[in-house]
Amino acid sequence: MNINWPARIPLGYFPTPLEPLGRLSRQLAGPQIYLKRDDQTGLATGGNKTRKLEFILADAVARGADRLITLGGPQSNHCRQTAAAAARMGMECSVVLRGNPPPQSLGNLLLDDLLGAEIRWAGSETREAVADSLVAGLRAVGQRPYLVPLGGSTPLGACGYVRAMQEALQQLAEQRIDIDTMVLASSSGGTQAGLVLGALLGGYRGRILGISIDSPQAQLSAMVHEIAFGAAELLGAPSADPAGRIDVNADYLGGGYAVVGDLERHAIRVAARSEGLLLDPVYTGRAFGALLDLIERKVIDRRERVLFWHTGGAAALSAFSAELSPR
Ligand SMILES: Cc1ncc(COP(=O)(O)O)c(C=O)c1O
C-alpha cells in the first residue's frame, strides 16, 4: 500500500544492526533470541527516541521553531536525545524534569547539560504545568517554542517506529529469519504503537509483546491504541485497525518507575556477561528481565524465535551505580 510519509530530517544511522544473541540463546537452551540494535542509532549515545525525533524535528522546523521544550524523569533518555537533536539543528532546548536536582549530575542529566539544554526542575509542580507555562511565557515575548510531548509519543513520533518495523522486516526477509515474538519495553506507548501499525502495513503476523514499564495493562493498551490509530490516519492508512494486535504485559512493574530490583539487576548482568551487551536500568533491563522470566516459566517456548528491540538507555547506568553494583 502507498504510505503518505510526513517530512523527516535524518538524525541517526539506519538501518540499525539486527543480530543473533548466540551465546545467550545457547546458554538458555533456546529460544533463539535476536536483537534489533536501536541502541545504536548514533545520536548522543543513541536510542529509540532518534527515530521519533526525525519526524518531530521536521515538523518543528516547518513551524519555524527556535526552541524545543520537553519533559521527563531526571534520567530521561528522551530529554537527552531531544537536547542532542536541538543542538544538531541549531535550536535552543529546555528540559523540564520531575522533582528536585540530585546531589550529583550523572548519566543522562550530565549529558543534558553538556548538550546545552536548559534544565528546569518541576519540584512539587507537575512537569506538564511547568512546561506549559514555559511555552506560554516564551510565546508572550515573541519566541517560537515547540513542545515535544512526553516520550515523543504522538502519532507523528510513532511514524518513526512504523519505519523501524519496515526496516526490521526487510532485514529478517534478507536473512531468512521468521520471528514468532517481538519483545520491547513500552512506557509512553509510541514505540509499540509504531511497531504494531508497521506490522499491520508490512504483513508481520507474529506477536508484538510490550512489557509495561510503569502503567497498568489497560491504561498502556489504550495509549498504544490511540497513538497507533492517529498514526494510521496520518499515514493515509485509516483502515489499518491496530486493536487486535496490541499485547501488553504489566506483570513486571516491580517497585515502580526507575526502581531497580533483582529482575533488572539480573538481566543487566546476564546480558553484559554473556554477550558484552549493555542494557539500561529503567527500560530494557526490565523488559529483558521479563523476557528471561517468561522463558524460564515456559510462557515463551524454547523453540520460538524471539526478536528483542534494544531501545537504548545505557547512558543512565552510571546514575544507578548504588543499585546496580552494591558494595
Ligand atoms: C531506553 C528506552 N526504552 C524504551 C522506552 C519506551 O518507549 P515508549 O515511551 O515509546 O514506550 C523508552 C522511553 O523513554 C526508553 O528511553
The ligand as an SDF file (V2000), in Angstrom:
LIG
                    3D

 16 16  0  0  0  0  0  0  0  0999 V2000
   15.5510    3.1490   26.5490 C   0  0  0  0  0  0  0  0  0  0  0  0
   14.0720    3.2510   26.3680 C   0  0  0  0  0  0  0  0  0  0  0  0
   13.3940    2.1490   26.0070 N   0  0  0  0  0  0  0  0  0  0  0  0
   12.0580    2.1700   25.8460 C   0  0  0  0  0  0  0  0  0  0  0  0
   11.3290    3.3220   26.0650 C   0  0  0  0  0  0  0  0  0  0  0  0
    9.8570    3.2590   25.8950 C   0  0  0  0  0  0  0  0  0  0  0  0
    9.4350    3.8410   24.6900 O   0  0  0  0  0  0  0  0  0  0  0  0
    7.9990    4.4870   24.5930 P   0  0  0  0  0  0  0  0  0  0  0  0
    7.9980    5.6610   25.5390 O   0  0  0  0  0  0  0  0  0  0  0  0
    7.8540    4.8700   23.1790 O   0  0  0  0  0  0  0  0  0  0  0  0
    7.0060    3.4890   25.0340 O   0  0  0  0  0  0  0  0  0  0  0  0
   11.9890    4.5000   26.4460 C   0  0  0  0  0  0  0  0  0  0  0  0
   11.2100    5.7190   26.7120 C   0  0  0  0  0  0  0  0  0  0  0  0
   11.6480    6.6570   27.2920 O   0  0  0  0  0  0  0  0  0  0  0  0
   13.4030    4.4650   26.5990 C   0  0  0  0  0  0  0  0  0  0  0  0
   14.0900    5.5530   26.9580 O   0  0  0  0  0  0  0  0  0  0  0  0
  1  2  1  0
  2  3  1  0
  2 15  2  0
  3  4  2  0
  4  5  1  0
  5  6  1  0
  5 12  2  0
  6  7  1  0
  7  8  1  0
  8  9  2  0
  8 10  1  0
  8 11  1  0
 12 13  1  0
 12 15  1  0
 13 14  2  0
 15 16  1  0
M  END
$$$$
